[in-house]
Amino acid sequence: MKKRIIIFLCGCGIISFFYSQALALQERISDLNASVEVAAVFGISLDNPHLAFGLIGPGKTKVLGEGHFFNEVKCRSNSGRSWYLKVSLVSLRLAEENYILTAPHLKYKIVESTGQARTEKIDFKEFSEQPILIYTSEGEDNRGQEVNLRFQYILSTPADAPAGNYVGQIIFTMSESP
């Protein structure tokens, strides 16, 4: 009968040894602190930066991207705050003369958006030399989801426009609320 007791006591000692090792290991894990810093993402890109209408007669109209879209603006921010996309036009100026096609002659339309905010996709809107708000982020847009806005453009030349090459610049600006 003594042998049984000794074996039992040895077995308890082995179990007790492994149990204390498990507690020590568990204690080390609970003392482990972890941290990570997620990089801030805030950016805008344009897939086709050249609006080339080609040859247009005086008093005529031409659409870029008719039937689908011409170019795409991609915006992304993971700050959790709202951001805003604005657009403006630096005048279309005739290269050889001092003649300007004013901003209302060139118009844009958002034909598709992957963002959560609603966009008006019905009519072409006039550009302005002052920045115009065209998109305000919502929901997942503020948490890193990329927002793609696809555009068409339309240019109407005045009947009395002088012949020549007109050059201008469209500026897309993405800004974030403080």
LINBEL-V656944 format. One line per field, one symbol per residue. ss: DSSP state (A for helix, B for strand, O for the rest). phi: phi as a letter, one per 30 degrees, with the letter a starting at -180 (. if undefined). Layout:
ss = ???
phi = ???
This chain:
ss = OAAAAAAAAAAAAAAAAAAAAAAAAAAAAAOOOOOOOOOOOBBBBBOOOOOOOOOOOOOOBBBBOOOOOOBBBBBBBOOOOOBBBBBBBBBBBBOOOOOBBOAAABBBBBBBBOOOOOOOOOOOBBOOOOOBBBBBOOAAAAAOOOBBBBBBBBBBOOOOOOOOOBBBBBBBBBBBOO
phi = .dddddddddddddddddddddddddddddddcbbbcdddbaabbbdbdbcbdidbdeicbbccjejabcbbccbabcdicdbbcbbbbdedcdddbccbddeddcbbbdcabcddddbdcccdcddbdcecdcabdbhdedcjddccccbcbbbccddcdddkccbabcccbcbbdd
